[in-house]
């Protein structure tokens, strides 16, 4: 939820892949229903049905799928290497920020292994994940500069909120401050369903 909420509130990224560079791409309109992006994240993190652990990138089929999806994203109109790196950073930081929001502190070794695994996975995707401090700083600056919401983001956030209210509440605590402000502003708009509890 952290990943999707951060993504949908970055119009600069959601417009990548659109025909004219102004409207949000089809990817945004489908994101709340899961689909390919959700499948990608589950296979990347080694999560199967009912959250069973899977082999992750040890599985050649998973590596192939990651590479294929990366090639599709790299070929989208308007895509830049910086955008892929930012999205990789948001994916990488999602676990750490959500864990902090839930007051869970993974040990240092687990964090290092996790970051190494994600770095290798994102390299298959075609993105570069640097050290955590640099990635955190770069993502925070990008999100601060580019956060906002168009009508597609509003619809997507409303859908996510209706389908997963508990996850949205946890996600809200984990979000970057700029994203939290956008979500809070949308939630406060009159005649709109609240996005966070």
N, C-alpha and C positions, 0 to 999 in steps of 0.2 A: 504494500500500500504506500509506503514511503517513496518507492521508486516511481510508481504511477502518478502519485500526487505531485511530486517534484516535476516530473516530465510534463504533465498537462498544464502546469502553470508557467511553462517556458515557451511562449508562442514562437520564439525564434527557432526552437527545435521542432515544435509540432507542425510548423509549416514546411519543414524539410520533406520533400517528396510530393508536395502538392503541385498541381499542374501550373499554377500561375505564381506560386511563392507567396500568395496572400492568404488563401484559405488553409485551414488545418487539413493535414493529410488524412487519408483513409485510416492509417494506423491509429490515429487518436480516436476516431469514431468507434473502432473495434476494441479498444484496449480494456474497457470495463468488462467485456465478456470473456476476457482471457485470450484463448487462441494461441497463436504461434509464439507470441512474446512470453506468455505464461509458461508454455511448454519449454521454451528455451531456458527460462530461469530455473524451472524444476529440474531439467536434465543437467544444467550447469552445476547446480548445487547438490546433485545426487539425491533428489527427493522424488520418490515414486508415489504411487497411489497410497493413500492413508499415511503419507509422510514417511514411508519406508525408505531407508538409506539405499541409494543406488551407487553404481561405480563412478558416476560423474565423468570427468574427462579421461578416466582410465579406459572408458569404453570408446572404441574407435568410431562407433556410430554417433556418439555424443559429440566427439571432436569434429566429425564431418558436418553434423547439423549446425554446430557453432560457426564453423567456417563458411558454410552455405549462407546462413542468416547474415553473417558479417558482410559477405560479398553483396547480398541484396541491399543491405543498408548503405554500403559504400557507393553503390551505384545509383542511389536516390538523387533526384534533382535537388541541388542546393546543399548536399551533404559536404561537410568539411571535416578534416581530421580532428580539429579541435572539438567538434560536436561529439564525435565518437569517443574521444578521451573523456569529455565531461560526463557523458552517459555511463561510461565504464566506471568513472569515479563515483557517481551516484549509486550504481549497483554495488560497488565495493563498500561504500560507507553505510549502506542500508542496514546491514546486520549490526554494525557497531553502534549506530545512532539509535536503532530500535532497542537493542540490548540495554543501552544507557537509559532510555525512556522507561524501560521495565525494571530498572534498578538491578540488572544482572550484569556482573562483571566477569567476562571470560578471562582466563589467565593469559599472561603475556605470551607464553609459548603457543597457545591455541590461536591467539590473535595473529601472531607471526605466520603460522601455518596457513591460516585462513587467507591472509593477504598475499602470500606466495601463490596459493592455489588460484585465487582470483586474478592475479597478475598473469599467470600462465594461460588461464581461460580467456581473458580479454585479449591477449596477444593472438590467440586463434581467431578471435572476432575481428581483429585488425585495429585494436585500440591499445594505447599505452597507458598502463597504470603505474605511476611512479610511487615514491614512498608516501606513507599515509599522511604525514604532515603537509607535504606539498599538494597532494590531491585534495585534502580537506580545504586548504586555503584557496586553491584554484576553483574548486566547485562553489565554495561560499561566495567568492568574488563574482563568478559568472551568474549565479542565482540572484545575488543582490542586484546586479546590473540589468538582468533580463526578465525578472519575474513579472507576471501579469496574467490576465485571463481574457480570452475572447469567448464568444457564445458557445463554441464547441467545448472549451474547457469547463464552462459553467454546467453544461449538460452532462459531461463526463463525471464531474465531481458530484453532481446530484445523484447520478446513477450509482457511483461507488458508495456514497454515503447511505443510500437506501439499501443497497445489497449487503454492506459490511459496516454497520455503525460502530461495532466494538473495535474493529481494526482501524477505522478512521480516527477514533479517539486516541488509540495508542500512537498511531502515525502522527497525529497532530503534535504530540509532545516531542517527537523525534525530528520534525521538519526543521529545515534552515529557517532562521527568523524571517527572511523575506518571503518565503513560501507561506509561512504561518500567517503573515500579514495579509497576503492575497486571499487565502482561504477564509480568514476571519472577516475580511471585507465582504466577500461574497455571501458568507453566512448571515451577515448583518443586513443585507439588502432586503427591503420590504417585499413581502409576498413571495419570499423564497424559502424553501425548506432549509433548515439549518444543516450545515455540512459536518459539524463536529458536536459532540455532546459535552 
